[in-house]
Amino acid sequence: MNRVRRVVLLPIVDPTHAALLGGLAGVLIGSMSALAVGVSERAQRRITTPLPKPPIPDGASAVLTVLRSSALVIDRSERVVNTSPSAVALGLIDREHLVQPALLDAVRKVHRDGEIRELELEIPLPGRPSAWVLARVAPLLDAHVLLLIDDLTTAHRVEEVRRDFVVNVSHELKTPVGGLSLLAEAIADAKDDPEAVERFASRMQLESARLGKLIKEIVDLSRLQSADGMQQPRPVLIAEVVREAVDLSLIEAEAKGIRIVERVAPGAVAYGDYSLLVTAVRNLIDNAIAYSPAGTEVGVGGHTGLDGVRITVADRGGGIPAVEQERIFERFYRVDAARSRSTGGTGLGLAIVKHICANHGGRVSVWSRQGHGSTFTISLPPAPAPEVGAAPTLEGSSV
């Protein structure tokens, strides 16, 4: 049986063509690999690149500027992205970051749970008294926190002054009232000793006079603080103000052998209340007499300058320490409490002077150096020029 063999003839490939086909295949495979890598990188970038942060709503900045509260907007990276100028003045931020740990902690908690928080805290300020603020922290959209700050510093200081005033008044009234009670008991026990009764009665007169003076000054100070201004201010002759104030202080001066020297320009005129100005000058003179050594002088001057009227009272006492000079016009404040009580001082005289000057649109200041005495200066604005042809009446003038 014959077998048939099939012979398949393979085409003969040229070596040059084979090399070319191999190169094309390599290029095709490389291109596909590169494309796959590129697609993978783009996909990876889409996964790792964060989404853009939600912008602050349009008009938010305009709203923040009209708020009475200081406002800050903080994003999730704890960066301050918007703020009002008052927040910077309070020292709440440094560049783009909160610098108050308590506020930063509240912001983090609101970021975490979205709950509105409120806190009150004291903020120390360099070179100035601390500020008290009320902070409200609330979420703003999904990625920001709104921080509203109300400055409570003035309210805190007013409350502190009110509290101190009540405490001081209670203490100051308690001292003479307690003294009168003890003296009354002493008189009752010494009714058979005329000399002791006379001595105790004299002491009771001093304590009652001190109590009356204290009550009067408390009433005067309350009236000055509640007044919106003088009811009927008029031109006042400063020479007459000084003359009456000196006359009212002569008894105390003569008791210590102190001479009061006046140097007042005859044409000096201020605009205000004559009796209140007399009270202010007299308080300064009484203060100078109380703190001057016996046998010295107290000088009282007055003149008119381009910027208004100046009334000065100078003594030769021991002076006031620099650290105390800012506080001597506070109510009931005394540099030397023991000495003030021995001289009959109430601690209200200089506070009354301060408020009288403020009601006249002026101020009172002090220059003092320990061992060289003190000089108090009342500065008042100039009196308005009289109308042409009008003859102004000077209150206090004897003409």
C-alpha positions in Angstrom: 0.0 0.0 0.0 1.4 3.2 -1.1 1.6 6.0 1.6 1.2 9.6 0.6 3.3 12.1 2.4 2.2 15.7 2.6 5.0 18.1 2.7 4.2 21.6 4.0 6.6 24.1 2.8 7.3 27.0 5.2 8.0 30.3 3.7 11.6 31.3 3.9 11.8 34.6 6.1 14.4 37.0 5.4 16.5 37.7 8.5 16.2 41.5 8.0 12.4 41.2 7.9 12.4 39.1 11.1 14.4 41.7 12.9 12.0 44.5 11.8 9.0 42.6 13.0 10.6 42.0 16.4 11.3 45.7 16.8 7.7 46.7 16.0 6.4 44.2 18.5 8.7 45.6 21.2 7.6 49.1 20.5 3.9 48.1 20.6 4.4 46.3 23.9 6.4 49.2 25.4 3.7 51.7 24.3 1.0 49.7 25.9 3.0 49.4 29.1 3.6 53.1 29.2 0.0 53.8 28.6 -1.0 51.5 31.4 1.5 53.2 33.8 0.1 56.6 32.8 -3.4 55.5 33.4 -2.4 54.1 36.8 -0.6 57.3 37.8 -3.6 59.4 36.9 -5.8 57.2 38.9 -3.4 57.3 41.8 -3.3 61.1 41.6 -7.1 61.3 41.6 -7.1 59.2 44.8 -4.4 61.0 46.8 -5.0 64.7 45.7 -7.4 66.3 48.2 -10.6 67.9 47.0 -10.5 71.7 46.9 -11.6 73.4 50.1 -15.1 74.8 50.2 -14.9 78.6 49.8 -16.4 81.0 52.3 -19.8 82.0 51.2 -20.1 85.2 49.2 -20.8 88.3 51.3 -19.5 86.7 54.5 -16.7 89.2 54.8 -19.2 92.1 54.5 -21.4 90.5 57.2 -18.4 90.2 59.6 -17.5 93.9 59.2 -20.9 95.0 60.5 -21.0 92.8 63.5 -20.4 94.4 66.9 -18.5 91.3 68.0 -15.0 90.6 66.9 -15.3 87.7 64.3 -12.9 85.1 63.1 -13.4 82.2 60.6 -11.1 79.2 61.0 -10.8 76.3 58.6 -10.0 72.6 59.4 -6.3 73.2 59.3 -6.8 75.7 62.1 -5.9 78.6 59.9 -7.7 81.9 60.3 -9.1 82.7 56.8 -11.1 85.8 57.7 -11.1 88.2 60.7 -12.3 91.6 61.8 -9.7 94.3 62.8 -10.9 94.3 66.4 -9.8 90.7 66.8 -6.3 91.6 66.0 -6.4 94.5 68.5 -7.4 92.1 71.2 -4.3 90.0 70.5 -6.2 86.8 69.6 -4.3 85.9 66.5 -0.7 85.9 65.3 -0.5 86.0 61.5 -3.0 83.2 60.5 -3.2 81.3 63.8 -5.1 81.6 67.1 -2.7 82.2 70.0 -5.2 81.7 72.9 -5.1 78.0 73.9 -8.6 78.0 75.4 -10.1 79.4 72.1 -8.1 76.9 70.0 -9.3 74.0 72.1 -12.9 75.1 71.7 -12.4 75.4 67.9 -11.1 71.9 67.7 -14.0 70.5 69.7 -16.5 72.3 67.4 -14.7 70.9 64.4 -15.0 67.4 65.9 -18.6 67.3 67.0 -20.3 70.4 65.5 -21.7 71.5 68.9 -21.9 75.3 69.6 -19.8 76.3 72.6 -19.5 79.5 74.8 -16.8 80.5 77.2 -15.6 83.5 79.1 -11.9 84.0 79.6 -9.2 86.6 80.6 -6.7 87.5 78.0 -3.4 88.9 79.2 -2.2 91.9 77.1 1.5 93.0 77.0 2.0 96.3 78.8 -1.8 96.7 79.5 -4.4 95.4 81.9 -5.9 92.1 80.9 -9.0 91.9 78.7 -12.1 89.9 79.5 -14.0 88.4 76.6 -17.0 86.2 75.9 -16.4 83.8 73.1 -19.1 81.9 71.1 -17.8 79.1 68.8 -20.1 77.6 66.1 -19.8 75.6 63.0 -19.9 77.4 59.6 -20.9 75.1 56.7 -18.9 71.8 56.7 -15.3 73.0 56.8 -15.1 76.2 58.9 -15.8 77.4 62.4 -17.1 80.9 63.3 -15.7 82.5 66.4 -17.5 85.6 67.8 -15.7 87.6 70.6 -17.4 90.2 72.8 -15.2 92.4 74.8 -16.4 92.4 78.4 -13.4 94.4 79.9 -15.4 97.6 80.6 -18.2 95.7 82.2 -15.8 93.7 84.4 -14.0 96.9 85.5 -17.3 98.7 86.3 -18.5 95.7 88.3 -15.1 95.6 90.1 -15.3 99.3 90.9 -18.8 99.0 92.1 -17.9 96.0 94.3 -14.9 97.8 95.7 -17.0 100.9 96.3 -19.6 99.0 98.3 -16.8 97.3 100.3 -14.9 100.5 101.0 -18.0 102.5 101.9 -19.1 99.8 104.3 -15.6 99.7 105.9 -15.3 103.5 106.1 -18.7 103.9 107.7 -18.1 101.1 110.0 -15.0 102.7 111.5 -16.5 106.0 112.8 -19.8 104.4 113.7 -18.0 101.8 115.8 -15.9 104.5 117.4 -18.9 106.5 118.3 -20.5 103.4 119.9 -17.4 102.6 122.0 -17.1 106.3 123.1 -20.7 106.3 124.1 -20.2 103.3 126.3 -17.0 104.9 127.7 -19.0 108.0 128.6 -21.7 105.9 130.3 -19.1 104.1 132.4 -17.3 107.3 133.3 -20.3 109.3 134.2 -18.9 110.1 137.6 -15.6 111.3 136.1 -16.1 114.8 134.5 -12.7 114.9 133.0 -13.1 111.5 131.3 -16.6 112.5 130.0 -15.2 115.7 128.5 -12.4 113.9 126.9 -14.6 111.2 125.4 -17.2 113.8 124.3 -14.5 115.7 122.5 -13.5 112.5 120.7 -17.1 111.8 119.8 -17.3 115.2 118.2 -14.3 114.5 116.0 -15.7 111.1 115.0 -19.1 112.5 114.2 -17.5 115.3 112.1 -15.5 112.7 110.2 -18.6 110.6 109.6 -20.5 113.7 108.4 -17.7 114.6 106.1 -17.5 111.1 104.7 -21.3 110.9 104.0 -21.2 114.4 102.3 -18.3 113.3 100.1 -20.0 110.1 99.1 -23.2 112.0 98.2 -21.1 114.6 96.3 -19.2 111.9 94.4 -22.4 110.1 93.5 -24.0 113.3 92.2 -21.0 114.1 90.1 -20.9 110.6 88.6 -24.5 110.6 87.7 -24.5 114.1 86.2 -24.4 114.3 82.4 -22.8 117.7 82.7 -23.2 121.1 84.3 -26.7 122.5 84.1 -25.7 126.2 83.7 -22.0 126.7 83.0 -20.8 130.3 83.2 -17.6 132.2 82.9 -15.8 132.0 86.3 -13.0 134.2 87.6 -10.2 131.9 88.7 -8.7 134.4 91.2 -12.1 134.4 93.1 -12.2 130.6 93.0 -8.7 130.4 94.6 -9.5 133.1 97.1 -12.6 131.4 98.5 -10.9 127.9 98.5 -8.0 129.4 100.5 -10.3 131.1 103.0 -12.1 127.7 103.6 -8.7 126.0 104.3 -7.2 128.6 106.5 -8.2 127.0 109.8 -6.4 123.7 108.9 -3.4 125.6 107.6 -3.0 127.8 110.7 -3.4 124.8 113.0 -0.1 123.4 111.4 1.6 126.7 111.0 1.5 126.4 107.2 1.4 129.5 105.0 -0.6 129.5 101.8 0.9 131.6 99.0 -1.3 132.6 96.1 -0.1 133.6 92.6 -3.0 133.8 90.3 -3.2 135.8 87.0 -6.0 138.4 87.5 -7.5 137.8 84.0 -7.7 134.0 84.2 -11.3 132.9 83.3 -12.7 129.4 83.0 -16.2 128.2 81.9 -18.0 126.1 84.4 -19.6 125.9 87.8 -18.2 128.2 90.4 -19.0 126.2 93.5 -17.7 122.9 92.0 -14.4 124.6 91.1 -14.1 125.9 94.6 -14.6 122.4 95.9 -11.9 121.0 93.6 -9.3 123.6 94.5 -10.1 123.4 98.2 -9.7 119.6 98.2 -6.3 119.9 96.6 -5.3 122.6 99.2 -6.6 120.4 102.1 -4.7 117.5 100.7 -1.5 119.5 100.5 -1.9 120.8 104.1 -2.5 117.3 105.4 0.7 115.9 103.8 3.0 118.9 104.4 5.3 119.2 107.4 4.4 121.9 109.9 5.8 125.3 109.3 6.1 124.9 105.5 4.3 126.6 102.6 1.6 125.5 100.1 1.6 127.4 96.8 -1.6 128.0 94.7 -1.3 129.3 91.2 -3.5 130.0 88.3 -2.9 131.3 84.7 -4.3 131.2 81.2 -2.5 129.7 78.3 -3.2 129.0 74.6 -4.8 125.6 75.5 -6.8 126.8 78.5 -6.6 127.5 82.2 -4.2 125.9 84.7 -4.7 125.9 88.4 -1.8 124.4 90.4 -1.4 123.4 94.1 2.1 122.6 95.3 3.3 121.3 98.6 6.7 120.4 100.2 5.6 117.1 101.6 7.4 113.7 101.3 6.2 113.1 97.7 4.3 110.2 96.1 6.0 107.1 94.8 5.8 106.7 91.1 4.0 103.4 91.2 1.2 105.1 93.3 0.6 108.2 91.2 -1.8 106.5 88.8 -4.0 105.3 91.6 -4.3 108.2 93.9 -7.4 109.5 92.1 -9.3 106.3 92.8 -12.0 106.3 95.3 -10.9 105.4 98.9 -7.3 104.8 97.7 -4.6 106.0 100.1 -0.9 105.9 99.7 -0.5 105.7 103.5 -3.8 104.5 105.0 -2.7 104.8 108.6 -1.6 108.4 108.1 -4.7 109.3 106.2 -6.8 108.2 109.1 -4.8 110.2 111.6 -5.3 113.3 109.4 -9.0 112.7 109.0 -8.8 111.9 105.3 -11.6 109.9 103.7 -9.8 108.8 100.5 -12.5 110.6 98.3 -11.1 114.1 98.0 -8.9 113.5 94.9 -11.6 111.3 93.3 -14.0 114.2 93.6 -11.5 116.6 92.0 -11.1 114.1 89.1 -14.8 114.0 88.5 -15.3 117.8 88.8 -12.6 118.3 86.2 -14.1 115.6 83.9 -17.5 117.4 84.1 -15.8 120.6 83.0 -14.1 118.9 80.1 -10.7 119.0 81.7 -8.5 116.8 83.8 -6.3 116.7 86.9 -2.7 115.5 86.9 0.1 115.2 89.4 3.9 115.7 89.4 5.7 114.3 92.4 9.1 113.1 93.5 9.8 111.5 96.8 11.5 114.0 99.1 10.6 117.0 96.8 6.9 117.4 97.3 4.0 117.2 94.9 2.3 119.5 92.4 -1.3 118.9 91.3 -2.6 120.6 88.2 -6.2 121.2 87.1 -6.4 121.8 83.4 -9.6 123.3 82.0 -10.6 124.3 78.5 -10.6 128.0 77.7 -13.8 130.0 78.2 -15.6 130.8 74.9 -15.2 134.3 73.6 -18.1 136.6 74.5 -20.3 137.9 71.8 -19.4 141.3 70.3 -20.8 144.1 72.4 -21.8 141.7 75.2 -20.5 142.3 78.7 -20.1 138.8 80.3 -20.9 138.3 84.0 -18.1 136.6 85.8 -19.4 134.3 88.5 -17.5 134.8 91.7 -16.6 138.4 90.9 -17.1 140.9 93.6 -17.5 143.8 91.0 
